Amino acid sequence: QVQLVESGGGLVQPGGSLRLSCAASGRIFSIRTMGWYRQAPGKQRELVAHITTGGSTNYADSVKGRFTISRDNAKNTVYLQMNNLKPEDAAVYYCNIAPFAADNFWGQGTQVTVSS
């Protein structure tokens, strides 16, 4: 059984930084591309970044140059370093396999609020 537990969210001022973590249990982590998704109120969930098992990365245009995804395969953890945060980055952030998420893998997410 796969469990994904996100953490690291919080309240930050515009221009600030946060680092999100996603701890995965189960064998899925070592064999799948992992991604960070976000969902803002009233909007559809979107994939913002993903990383292959080999470390190749891909980013949505809206976060390119500001967000960095990484993974530690030994710790079954994927990270999202978010710099220069903007109010439009505010959302609940989730991790899942990518680029097509599995419905039964969604965790509780972690809330990111960007406000002065």
N, CA and C of each residue as an Amber inpcrd file, in Angstrom:
protein
   348
   0.8440000  -1.1880000   0.0000000   0.0000000   0.0000000   0.0000000
   0.8800000   1.2380000   0.0000000   0.5240000   2.1990000  -0.8340000
   1.3040000   3.4260000  -0.9650000   0.7030000   4.5120000  -0.0940000
   1.5780000   5.1750000   0.6540000   1.1760000   6.3670000   1.4010000
   2.1220000   7.4920000   1.0760000   1.5740000   8.6540000   0.7980000
   2.3610000   9.8510000   0.5080000   1.9890000  10.9030000   1.5420000
   2.9910000  11.4240000   2.2490000   2.7530000  12.3870000   3.3150000
   3.5380000  13.6540000   3.0230000   2.7980000  14.7250000   2.7580000
   3.4100000  16.0080000   2.4390000   3.5700000  16.8570000   3.6980000
   4.6160000  17.6870000   3.6960000   4.8470000  18.5960000   4.8170000
   5.6640000  19.7840000   4.3440000   5.7560000  20.8020000   5.1950000
   6.6080000  21.9360000   4.8980000   5.8920000  23.2000000   4.4710000
   4.5980000  23.1230000   4.3070000   3.8630000  24.3100000   3.9160000
   3.7810000  25.3270000   5.0350000   3.2220000  26.4720000   4.7140000
   3.0740000  27.5120000   5.7190000   2.7370000  28.8360000   5.0960000
   2.8410000  29.8690000   5.9110000   2.5720000  31.2380000   5.4760000
   3.9050000  31.9250000   5.1940000   4.0040000  32.5320000   4.0340000
   5.2330000  33.2140000   3.6570000   4.8700000  34.4990000   2.9200000
   5.7230000  35.4950000   3.0550000   5.5010000  36.7480000   2.3330000
   5.9030000  36.5940000   0.8740000   5.3290000  37.3990000   0.0070000
   5.7780000  37.3910000  -1.3980000   7.2890000  37.5820000  -1.4730000
   7.9160000  36.7910000  -2.3260000   9.3650000  36.8240000  -2.4380000
  10.0750000  35.8460000  -1.5240000   9.3280000  35.2500000  -0.6210000
   9.9170000  34.3100000   0.3170000  10.0900000  32.9210000  -0.2610000
  10.5690000  32.0140000   0.5930000  10.8710000  30.6460000   0.1640000
  10.2780000  29.6320000   1.1250000   9.9870000  28.4670000   0.5900000
   9.5650000  27.3170000   1.3820000  10.1460000  26.0650000   0.7440000
  10.3310000  25.0530000   1.5680000  10.7680000  23.7620000   1.0470000
   9.7510000  22.7080000   1.4820000   9.1290000  22.0940000   0.5140000
   8.1550000  21.0480000   0.7840000   8.8200000  19.6800000   0.7120000
   8.3020000  18.7600000   1.5100000   8.7920000  17.3900000   1.5010000
   7.6210000  16.4350000   1.3210000   7.8900000  15.3310000   0.6780000
   6.8850000  14.2800000   0.5170000   7.5630000  12.9390000   0.8080000
   7.1280000  12.3250000   1.8800000   7.6740000  11.0210000   2.2620000
   6.7590000   9.9310000   1.7330000   7.3500000   8.9820000   1.0490000
   6.5730000   7.9120000   0.4240000   6.8610000   6.5750000   1.0760000
   5.8380000   5.8260000   1.3100000   5.9980000   4.4530000   1.7750000
   5.5860000   3.5270000   0.6360000   6.0600000   2.3240000   0.6650000
   5.7510000   1.4050000  -0.4140000   6.8160000   1.4410000  -1.4940000
   6.7580000   0.5070000  -2.3890000   7.8040000   0.3510000  -3.3910000
   7.6780000   1.3330000  -4.5390000   6.5780000   2.0600000  -4.5940000
   6.3050000   2.8930000  -5.7540000   7.3870000   3.9280000  -5.9890000
   7.9620000   4.4320000  -4.9080000   8.8660000   5.5720000  -5.0510000
  10.0640000   5.2400000  -5.9200000  10.6570000   4.1010000  -5.7330000
  11.9150000   3.7980000  -6.4070000  11.7510000   3.4940000  -7.8900000
  10.5350000   3.3080000  -8.3450000  10.3560000   2.8910000  -9.7290000
   9.5170000   3.8520000 -10.5520000   9.0990000   4.9720000  -9.9430000
   8.2080000   5.8540000 -10.6700000   8.6750000   7.3030000 -10.6610000
   8.3320000   7.9910000 -11.7370000   8.4690000   9.4390000 -11.7620000
   7.5190000  10.0330000 -10.7220000   8.0210000  10.9790000  -9.9620000
   7.2190000  11.6200000  -8.9240000   6.9900000  13.0880000  -9.2780000
   5.8780000  13.5930000  -8.8400000   5.5600000  14.9750000  -9.1630000
   4.9350000  15.7170000  -8.0120000   5.0190000  17.0240000  -8.0950000
   4.3120000  17.9170000  -7.1800000   3.1720000  18.5660000  -7.9570000
   2.0030000  18.5370000  -7.3390000   0.8010000  19.1240000  -7.8940000
   0.3180000  20.1930000  -6.9230000  -0.5150000  21.0810000  -7.4230000
  -1.1270000  22.0530000  -6.5310000  -2.5510000  22.3370000  -6.9820000
  -3.3550000  22.7290000  -5.9980000  -4.7370000  23.0880000  -6.2880000
  -5.1060000  24.3180000  -5.4790000  -5.4130000  25.3800000  -6.2030000
  -5.8690000  26.6150000  -5.5740000  -7.3970000  26.6000000  -5.5080000
  -7.9640000  27.3720000  -4.6050000  -9.4360000  27.3990000  -4.4940000
 -10.0980000  27.7460000  -5.8210000 -11.0610000  26.9440000  -6.2130000
 -11.8000000  27.2060000  -7.4360000 -11.0870000  26.8320000  -8.7170000
  -9.9200000  26.2190000  -8.5760000  -9.1420000  25.8550000  -9.7640000
  -8.8920000  24.3520000  -9.7960000  -8.5670000  23.8630000 -10.9740000
  -8.2290000  22.4550000 -11.1200000  -6.8350000  22.1870000 -10.5840000
  -6.6210000  20.9710000 -10.1410000  -5.2990000  20.5670000  -9.7010000
  -4.3710000  20.5490000 -10.9090000  -3.1560000  21.0510000 -10.7210000
  -2.2060000  21.1080000 -11.8310000  -0.8600000  20.5350000 -11.3930000
  -0.1770000  19.9600000 -12.3560000   1.1660000  19.4330000 -12.1220000
   2.1560000  20.5800000 -12.2790000   2.9720000  20.8350000 -11.2630000
   3.9080000  21.9530000 -11.3460000   5.3380000  21.5050000 -11.6160000
   5.6660000  20.2780000 -11.2200000   7.0220000  19.7930000 -11.4520000
   7.0450000  18.2820000 -11.3120000   7.9200000  17.6370000 -12.0770000
   8.1010000  16.2140000 -11.8610000   9.5470000  15.8160000 -12.1110000
   9.9010000  14.6770000 -11.5350000  11.2860000  14.2160000 -11.5860000
  11.2890000  12.7060000 -11.7910000  12.1160000  12.2650000 -12.7260000
  12.2170000  10.8470000 -13.0140000  13.0880000  10.1410000 -11.9710000
  13.1160000   8.8430000 -12.0210000  13.9830000   8.1030000 -11.1000000
  15.4460000   8.4440000 -11.3270000  15.7880000   8.8310000 -12.5250000
  17.1660000   9.1990000 -12.8370000  17.5110000  10.6420000 -12.5650000
  16.4930000  11.4270000 -12.1710000  16.7660000  12.8150000 -11.8110000
  16.4480000  13.8450000 -12.8740000  15.9060000  13.4410000 -13.9960000
  15.4970000  14.4230000 -15.0070000  14.2390000  15.1370000 -14.5180000
  14.2150000  16.4490000 -14.7470000  13.1320000  17.2650000 -14.2060000
  12.3770000  18.0030000 -15.3030000  11.1680000  18.3880000 -14.9560000
  10.3320000  19.1710000 -15.8610000   9.4430000  20.0600000 -15.0140000
   9.2260000  21.2980000 -15.4940000   8.4790000  22.2820000 -14.7190000
   7.3940000  22.9470000 -15.5490000   6.3210000  23.3170000 -14.8830000
   5.3250000  24.1580000 -15.5210000   5.9460000  25.5340000 -15.7680000
   5.5080000  26.1870000 -16.8230000   6.0760000  27.4890000 -17.1570000
   5.9140000  28.4880000 -16.0120000   4.8370000  28.3720000 -15.2660000
   4.5440000  29.3380000 -14.2120000   5.5360000  29.2780000 -13.0540000
   6.2770000  28.1750000 -12.9310000   7.2010000  28.0460000 -11.8000000
   8.6470000  27.8880000 -12.2540000   8.8550000  27.8020000 -13.5370000
  10.2010000  27.5860000 -14.0660000  11.1350000  28.7070000 -13.6090000
  12.2960000  28.3070000 -13.1190000  13.2710000  29.2900000 -12.6520000
  13.0960000  29.6760000 -11.1950000  11.9790000  29.2950000 -10.5870000
  11.7280000  29.6270000  -9.1760000  11.6340000  28.3760000  -8.3050000
  11.1240000  27.2980000  -8.8470000  10.9490000  26.0510000  -8.0940000
  11.9810000  25.0300000  -8.5540000  12.4150000  24.1980000  -7.6060000
  13.3390000  23.1160000  -7.9120000  12.8460000  21.8390000  -7.2460000
  12.6500000  20.8140000  -8.0510000  12.2370000  19.5220000  -7.5190000
  13.4650000  18.6320000  -7.4130000  13.5030000  17.8360000  -6.3550000
  14.6050000  16.9000000  -6.1710000  14.0770000  15.6790000  -5.4380000
  14.8790000  14.6320000  -5.4270000  14.4470000  13.4250000  -4.7360000
  15.6370000  12.7550000  -4.0860000  15.3680000  12.0860000  -2.9820000
  16.3680000  11.2890000  -2.2850000  15.8230000   9.8700000  -2.2860000
  16.3230000   9.0540000  -3.1780000  15.7840000   7.7040000  -3.3210000
  16.0520000   6.8530000  -2.0860000  17.1360000   7.1300000  -1.3860000
  17.4550000   6.3680000  -0.1750000  16.4490000   6.6510000   0.9410000
  15.8950000   7.8580000   0.9190000  14.9450000   8.2460000   1.9620000
  13.4940000   8.1850000   1.4730000  13.3010000   7.7590000   0.2210000
  11.9500000   7.7200000  -0.3470000  11.2390000   9.0590000  -0.1910000
  11.9540000  10.1150000  -0.4800000  11.4170000  11.4560000  -0.2700000
  11.6550000  12.3140000  -1.5010000  10.6590000  13.1020000  -1.8320000
  10.7820000  14.0720000  -2.9150000  10.5530000  15.4600000  -2.3180000
  11.3120000  16.4240000  -2.8110000  11.2930000  17.7810000  -2.2690000
  10.8770000  18.7780000  -3.3480000  10.3730000  19.8960000  -2.8930000
  10.1060000  21.0110000  -3.7870000  10.5910000  22.2760000  -3.1050000
  11.6880000  22.8150000  -3.6030000  12.2100000  24.0930000  -3.1210000
  11.5310000  25.1970000  -3.9070000  10.8580000  26.0740000  -3.2010000
  10.1020000  27.1470000  -3.8420000  10.6960000  28.4860000  -3.4170000
  11.2050000  29.2170000  -4.3870000  11.8000000  30.5240000  -4.1300000
  10.9890000  31.6090000  -4.8250000  11.1940000  32.8330000  -4.3720000
  10.5000000  33.9770000  -4.9770000   9.0010000  33.6920000  -5.1170000
   8.3980000  33.2770000  -4.0490000   6.9810000  32.9140000  -4.0800000
   6.1080000  34.1220000  -4.3800000   5.0540000  33.8560000  -5.1260000
   4.1030000  34.8790000  -5.5190000   2.7300000  34.5310000  -4.9460000
   1.8610000  35.5160000  -4.8080000   0.5110000  35.2250000  -4.2950000
  -0.2060000  34.1470000  -5.1050000   0.0670000  34.0960000  -6.4010000
  -0.5950000  33.0890000  -7.2340000  -0.0670000  31.6710000  -7.0200000
   0.9870000  31.5280000  -6.2330000   1.4860000  30.2050000  -5.8780000
   0.7180000  29.6000000  -4.6980000  -0.1040000  30.3910000  -4.0500000
  -0.8570000  29.8940000  -2.9040000  -1.8050000  28.7830000  -3.3360000
  -1.7280000  27.6590000  -2.6320000  -2.5190000  26.4790000  -2.9890000
  -2.2310000  25.3850000  -1.9730000  -2.9690000  24.3080000  -2.0950000
  -2.5990000  23.0810000  -1.3880000  -1.7100000  22.2860000  -2.3310000
  -0.5660000  21.8860000  -1.8370000   0.4080000  21.1610000  -2.6460000
   0.3920000  19.6810000  -2.2730000   0.4110000  18.8580000  -3.3050000
   0.3680000  17.4170000  -3.1460000   1.4960000  16.7730000  -3.9600000
   1.9130000  15.6040000  -3.5480000   2.7960000  14.8130000  -4.3930000
   2.0370000  13.5720000  -4.8480000   2.4940000  13.0150000  -5.9440000
   1.8820000  11.8170000  -6.5160000   2.8190000  11.3520000  -7.6220000
   2.5180000  10.2130000  -8.1920000   3.2690000   9.8030000  -9.3650000
   2.9250000  10.7610000 -10.5070000   3.7660000  10.8060000 -11.4900000
   3.5990000  11.7690000 -12.5840000   4.0390000  11.1130000 -13.8930000
   3.6100000  11.6400000 -15.0210000   2.7530000  12.8210000 -15.1630000
   1.2650000  12.5540000 -14.9780000   0.8890000  11.3120000 -14.7640000
  -0.5240000  10.9930000 -14.5490000  -0.6750000  10.4580000 -13.1290000
  -1.3330000  11.2310000 -12.3090000  -1.4790000  10.8740000 -10.9040000
  -2.4170000   9.6810000 -10.7330000  -2.1850000   8.9640000  -9.6400000
  -3.0610000   7.8540000  -9.2790000  -4.0630000   8.3490000  -8.2410000
  -5.3330000   8.1440000  -8.5300000  -6.3710000   8.6850000  -7.6490000
  -6.2530000   8.1730000  -6.2240000  -5.8150000   6.9470000  -6.0610000
  -5.7710000   6.3840000  -4.7170000  -4.4720000   6.6750000  -3.9790000
  -3.6170000   7.5250000  -4.5580000  -2.3620000   7.8860000  -3.8930000
  -2.4030000   9.2690000  -3.2430000  -3.4650000  10.0320000  -3.4520000
  -3.4640000  11.3950000  -2.9220000  -3.3860000  11.3930000  -1.4030000
  -2.5090000  12.2490000  -0.8790000  -2.4140000  12.4350000   0.5580000
  -3.2240000  13.6430000   0.9740000  -2.9060000  14.1630000   2.1600000
  -3.6830000  15.2840000   2.6850000  -3.2060000  16.6270000   2.1330000
  -2.0260000  16.6330000   1.5470000  -1.4840000  17.8690000   1.0120000
  -0.9190000  18.7680000   2.0930000  -0.2610000  19.8250000   1.6540000
   0.2580000  20.8220000   2.5860000  -0.0800000  22.2060000   2.0440000
  -0.5910000  23.0530000   2.9030000  -1.0880000  24.3670000   2.5000000
   0.0550000  25.3710000   2.3960000   0.0940000  26.0590000   1.2830000
   1.0400000  27.1600000   1.0990000   0.2320000  28.4440000   0.9390000
   0.5160000  29.4000000   1.7870000  -0.1540000  30.6960000   1.7360000
   0.8970000  31.7700000   1.5120000   0.6870000  32.5890000   0.5070000
   1.6340000  33.6590000   0.1890000   0.8980000  34.9820000   0.3480000
   1.2760000  35.7010000   1.3760000   0.5520000  36.9400000   1.6690000
   1.4330000  37.8540000   2.5110000   1.2610000  39.1410000   2.2810000
   1.9750000  40.1120000   3.1120000   1.1130000  40.5420000   4.3010000
